[in-house]
Amino acid sequence: MKNLSDVDSAIFNLINKEAMRQEDGIELIASENYVSKAVMEAMGSCLTNKYSEGYIGKRYYGGNEVIDEVELLAVERCKKLFGCEHVNVQPLSGSPANAAVYFATIKPGDKVLGLQLDHGGHLSHGHPVNFSGMLYNFTQYQVEKETGRINMEKVREIAMREKPKMILAGFSAYSRNLDWKKFKEIADEVGAITFADIAHIAGLIAGKAIDSPIPYFDIVSTTTHKTLRGPRGAIIMCKEAFAKAIDKSVFPGMQGGPHDHSTAAKAVTFEEALHPEFQTYAKNVIENARAMAAELMASGFKIISDGTDNHLMVVDVTSKGISGKEAEQVLDLVGISSSRSTIPFDPRKPMDPSGVRLGTAAITTRGFDIQDTKAVAKAIAQAIENPKDEAKLKSIRESILELCRKRPLYK
């Protein structure tokens, strides 16, 4: 990055500082991952110079013949990867993609059924402080207190009572597989549109490690980072019957010109995910997550729902006499990035909740195997159990550095 170094040494130095942080630390934030060098090169390409409002063959600016080819590649590869009928690859991020889905299919004030935020849902699934909760009449289902799992019969009871226009299935902190077919059956009973937000598990679905909602659901959104291991961005997939409304809602409804450098990076991501190696990766993500959950439970931690089917878990740290915020902070000290998380029926406040959320997508990209993951879990347990022991924390930090050097991020 010689040009950047010459023009803006402050930003150049900060980027290098962040690169070292990533290289020397373990990333367990469930919504983060590492992209390939190829994806980064596409993101940093001359495509960032172009404006391309509109769609393939129907742009509002000239000079888009190459951009049309880029977007077409992204569309064709995504259809092949996920088996969807239609895809819009232009959404800039996950929440705007979800907004476009709502705007395309329901009206402000319409009733939507979604998973409650502190039970594993997402802000854009109807939380009162978010546009979704402000504009739409959300009613929400929860996990069961005893099991930490969604009870589909209770979802059906709520749907039959509330008669929502849309049923939303998806999460940001739920570690079990969703019963897509059952959600569809319930939606059909009440005449609701089905919408799946697979932002967290898209890579696991693309890698054929878990079931896909696409055969059952009307509309599916996802970010392209997280487990899919692509750039920051989003896509919307849908049945052909919803294609025109979705496209119109994205542009001109929600956005102006797409970010063409990001579209190219999405195309690269889909190409990478079409290779057999990606299926191995997706399987390894889940195996590592299960190994981490088992190791933490053996150390006396409570995992919500007692395990995981995907890449993430929510760990209740209450039994260790520490809050989720404190756990996040002490893990930072030893070079492990995590994110504090509410637990279902959490008695603590959201900014200082009872849990931490952990995910294995990034460490699996880095090449961590089950033994490496177990070592990380042991380090987590030791750090949380000794938050004030500086000598112990220093020793843990050295072990994390050793593990990181064993598995370099960008060889």
N, C-alpha and C positions, 0 to 999 in steps of 0.2 A: 504493500500500500504506500509506495513512495510518493505518489501525488498527494495523497491525503496528509502524509507526514510533512510535506513541504507547505501545503496550504493551511492546515489546521492541526498543529502539533498537539493541542489540548485534546481534541476528539481522538486523534490517532493514539495518544497515550492511554486514554480511557478505554478504547476498544481493546488495546493490548492488555490492559489491566483486567478487563472482563474475560478475555480469552484465557488468561492465566487462572482466573477464579474458576472457570469452567473446567480447565484442564486438571486443576489440583483439588477439585471437590467432587462430591457425589451428588447427583441430581435425582431427588426422589419426589419432586413436585409432579403430581400425576398428570397435569396439563402441559408439561414441557417435554421436549425431546431434542435430539440433535439432527439437523439436516445434513445431507451429504454435501461434499464440495461442489458437485454438479448443480444441486439446487441453489446453493449460495451464488454460484457463477451466473445462473439464470437471473437471480434476483438483482444482481449488480450489473446487469447488461444495459445496452443502449435502448432496450425496449421501454425503459422508464421515460424516455423522451417523447413518446407518442401519446396522442389523444385519440380515443376511438369510441366515442359515444355511439350506442346502437349495438347491432348484432351482425353476425357474419353476412356479408353481402348487402347490409343495410345500415351503413354508417352515416353519421352526420358530418364527417370530416373526410377529406381526401387522403390519399397515400396510405390506405389501410390494407393493401393487398397482402402484405406479409403478415400483418397482425391477424387477418382472417385465417391464414394458414395455421398460425400459432394456436388460436382459439379453437379451431376445428380439431387439431390434434388433441388438445386438452379434453374436448367433448368426447371424441371417439374413444380415447383411452379410458376415460371415466366410465363410459357406458360399458365397455368391455370388462373393466375391473369389477364393477358393482352389479352389472346386469340390469341397469335401470332403463326405462323407456325414454326419458328426457332428462337433461341436466343443464342447469345454468351455472357456469363456472366463474361468473363475474362478482359475486358477493365479496365484500372487502373484509368481513369478519363475521363471527358467529351470531352475535346478537342482532346486527342488521339483517342477516339472512333470516333469522327467525321473525323479525319484524316484517320482512317482505312476505313471508308465508302467511302471517296473520292478515296483512293488508290485502293479499290476493284472495283470501277465502272466507273471511268473516268480517263483521262490522263492529265498530266500537260499541261496547256494551254487551256484545254476545257472550254467552257462557262457554268457558273452556275448562276442561278437567285436566290438571297436571300434578306432578309430584311436588310436595312442599319443600321449600329450600333447605330447611334444617333437617329434613329427612333424606336428603341426597339430591334434591332437584337443583335447578339453576335459577339465577335472578330473572332471566327472560322467560321463565315458565310461570310467571304470575305473581312475583313478589310485589307487595304494595309500593315499594320505593322505586321500582323499575317501570318503564313505559308499558310493559305488558300488563302489570297489575293496575296501572292507572287507566289504561284505555279499555281493558276487557274485564269481564266479570268472571274471574277465575274462582273455581272451587277446587279444593285440593285433596288428594289422597295421601296417606302416610304409610310408613312401615309399621309393623306390629312391634310393640314394646318388648315382648318376650323373645322374638326371633330376629328382629332387625330386618325383616323381609317384607316385601309387598304381598299382601293377601289379595289375590285376584277376585275372590268372591266379594270382598269389601269394596274393591274398585267397581265391581258390577253394581252393588247396592247403591253406591253414590251416583253412578251414571244413570241408573233407572230412576232415582229420585230427582236428580237435578236436570236431566235431559240436556246435556251440553251440545253445542254445535260442533265442537271439536274435542277429541281426546288426544292428549299429548303424552307420549312415552319417551323418556330420556332422563339423563341424570348427569350430575357432576361429582357425586360422592356416594355412589351405591355400588357395592361390590358383587352383586349377583346378576345372572342373566335375566333378561326380561322375556316374558311369554308373549311374543309378538302376535301369535295366532289368537290367543285369548283376548288380547286387547282389541284385535280386529272384530272378533265375534261380539264383544260387548258394544263396540261402536256400531256395528250393523244392527244390533237390537234397538239402539236409540236413534239411529239415523245420523250418526256423527261422522265428520271427516276425521281420518286418522293421520296424525303427524308424529313422526319419530325424530328426535334430536339425538344423533349418534356421535356427537362431537368427540366424546371420550373413547369410544370403542370402534371408530371407523376403520382403523388399521387392523384391528383384530377380526373385523368382518371381512375386510379386503383380503386378509391373509387366511381366510377360511378356518379360523380358530374358534369362532362362535357364530351363531345363526344370525341371518340378516332379516331386517324388517321389510326389505324392498318387495319381496313377493306378496306381502300382505297389506302394506300401508300405502295410502294415497300420496303422501309427501314425506320426504326424508331430507333433513339438513345435516350438515356436518362442517366443522372446521377442517382445515387441511393440515394443521400441525398435530399436536398430541400424538396418539399412536400411529397415525398415518404418516408421520415423519416428513411433512412437507412445510411449505412457507406459511407465515401467518396469513390466513385468508379463510374462505368458506365456499361451499357449493350447495345448491339445492337440487335434489333429484325428485322426480315425480312421475305419476302416471301421465300418459299423453293427454288425457282429458283436462289436466290442470296446467299444461305447458304454457299456453298463451297467457293465462292469468298470472302465473309465476314470473314469466319473462317481463311482462308489462309492469309488475310490481317492483322488480329489481331496477329496471330502467324503462321508463323515466321516473317510476314511482319513488324509489328510495335513493338512487345514486345517479351521478353523472357518468363520466367516463370510467371504465374499469382500469385497474392497474395492470398494464400489459406485461410488465416484468414479473409480476406475481402470477399471472395466468400461465406464462411460460414455465415458471417454477412448479406450478401445479401439474402441468403436463409432464415434466420430468419426474415428479413424485409418483404420478400414476404409472409411468413407464417402469420405474423402479419396483413399484408394488406388484406389477404383473409378472415379475420374475419369481421362479420357485424359491429363491433364497428368502423372499419376504414372508412366505408361508412358514418357513422355519423360524424366522424372527418372531412372528406373531405367536407361535406355539411356545417359544422360549420365554416370551414376556409373561405369559400366564403361569408357566412352570416356576419362573423366578418369583412371581407374586405369591403363589401358593407356598413356596419354600420360606419366603419372608414372613408371611402370616403365621405359619406353623412355628417358626423359630421364636417369634415375638410372643405367641400364646404360651409356648414352653417356658418363657421367661416371666410369665405372670401377667401379661398384658391382655386386656379385653379387646378383641376385634369385633366390630359391629357385624352382626350376622354370622360370627364365628368362622370367618374365612372369606375366600374370594373366588369368583369364576372368571375374573378379568385381570386388568393390570393394576387395580388400585385396592386400597383398604383404608378404613377409618379406624384409628386406634384410640380407644378411650384410655387416657393416662391418669385418670382420677386415682386409681389404686396406688400409684407411685407418689402421691402427695404433691403433684405438680399440675399446673394448668396447661392447656394446649399452647398458649402463647409462650409460656416459659419453656415448654418442651421444644418448640420451634427455635427459640433463641439459643438454648444450650446445644442443639444439634448444629446450628450455624457456627458455633464456636469450634466444633470439631470437624467442620468442612462438609456437613451433610445438609442439603437444602430440602426443606419440607414446607408444608403449609398448614397452619392451625385450622381446625375444622370443628364446627358444631357436631354434636352427636344427636340422634333422635331423642326428643324430650329433654334436651340439655337444660340444666338448671342455671348455667352460667351465661354471661352475655356474649353476643356474637364476636366481639373484638378480643375477647379473652375466654374462649370456649373450653370444653373439656377434652377435646381430641386433636389429633393431628392426622392429616391425610397423606398417605404415602403411595407412590406408584413406581413401577419397574420398567416403564417403556424406555426411558433414557439410559439407564444402566445396561439394559439388554442391547440397545444399539451400540453401546460402548464395548460389548463383548463379555459382560459379566455372566458367569454361569451360576449354577445352583450353589456351589461351594462359596463363590465370591459373595453371593447374595446373603447367604447365611452369616458370613463374616460381617457384612454390613448390618444385619439385624442384631447381631451380638453387640456391635459398637453402639447402635441406637439404644439398646437396653442399658448398657453400661453408662452411657452419657446421661440418660434420663434418671438413672438411679443414683448418680453422683454429680448433681448439677453444680455443687459448690467446691468440689475437689479439683483444684487447679492442676495438680500433678497428674491425676487420673485423666483429666480432659486433655492434657498435653500429650499423654501417651496414646490416647485414642486418636487424636489428630495425626500423630505420626503414623499410626497404622492405616489411617485413611489415605494419607499421602503415598504410602507404600503400595496400597492397592491401586490407586490411580496411576501410578507410574508403571505398574504391571499391565494395566489396560489403558494405554494412551488414547486420547479422544480422537485426534486427527493424526494418523501415522504419517 
